[in-house]
Amino acid sequence: QVQLVESGGGLVQPGGSLRLSCAASGSIFSSYPMAWYRQAPGKQRELVARITSGNSTNYIDSVKGRFTISRDNAKNTVFLQMNNLKPEDTAVYYCNTDPPFHNYGYFYWGQGTQVTVSS
């Protein structure tokens, strides 16, 4: 069974920080690169950051230098440290494998965690 459980979102002022966590099923966590995605209202879901099993990381340009993805392999958990948050970071954040995990055309997603950046 595939499980993805995100947490750590909230309301924060511009310039603030949040740390997101995602607990993933061991079966997928150990086999695939993990990633954080986000979906803002009216926009498509986008990949924000990814990390391989060897801890190689990639980020979209808009979050470089502000976000840091990391993973704890012993706990099957991936994190996203978000600093200097901006209003345009407001979105629901999801974790998943990269590419997103699917089985016979069914894509598995967690419930996501809402991040709202506003004064």
FIGU-135910 format. One record per residue (C-alpha): residue in three letters; x, y, z. Coordinates in steps of 0.2 Angstrom, whole numbers, plus 5000, padded with zeros to 4 digits. Layout:
<recs>
ALAXYZ/...
</recs>
This chain:
<recs>
GLN500050005000/VAL500750174995/GLN500550315008/LEU501150495007/VAL500750605022/GLU501250785022/SER501250905037/GLY502051065043/GLY501151195032/GLY500251355039/LEU500051535038/VAL501651635038/GLN502151815035/PRO503251865020/GLY505051825025/GLY504651695037/SER505051505037/LEU504151335037/ARG504851155038/LEU503751035029/SER503850845032/CYS503250695022/ALA503150515028/ALA503150395013/SER502950215011/GLY504550125013/SER504350024997/ILE504350184986/PHE505450294997/SER506950184995/SER506750144977/TYR506450314969/PRO506950494969/MET505850594981/ALA505150774977/TRP504050914983/TYR502750984972/ARG501551124974/GLN499951184966/ALA499351364968/PRO497451404965/GLY497051404946/LYS498851334942/GLN499551164937/ARG500451064950/GLU502351094948/LEU503851004954/VAL504851124966/ALA506251014972/ARG506950834971/ILE508150724980/THR508950564974/SER509350414986/GLY511150484985/ASN510550654991/SER510850744975/THR509650884974/ASN508850994961/TYR507651154963/ILE506651264952/ASP507451434949/SER506151524959/VAL506551434975/LYS508451414973/GLY509351484988/ARG507751484999/PHE507151305000/THR508151155005/ILE507550975002/SER508250835013/ARG507850655018/ASP507950535032/ASN508150365025/ALA507950285042/LYS506250355044/ASN505650365026/THR505450545028/VAL505750695016/PHE505850875022/LEU505751045014/GLN506451185023/MET505751345016/ASN506551515021/ASN506251695015/LEU504451645010/LYS503551754997/PRO501751774993/GLU501951674977/ASP502451524987/THR500751504993/ALA500051334987/VAL499651164993/TYR501251064994/TYR501350884991/CYS502750754991/ASN502950604979/THR504150514969/ASP504950594954/PRO504050554942/PRO502450544952/PHE502050364958/HIS500750274948/ASN500050104946/TYR499050054931/GLY498650234927/TYR498150284945/PHE499250414952/TYR499550414971/TRP499450584980/GLY499350624999/GLN498150755005/GLY499450895004/THR499851035016/GLN499351215014/VAL500651345014/THR499951525015/VAL501151675014/SER500251835018/SER500451985029/
</recs>
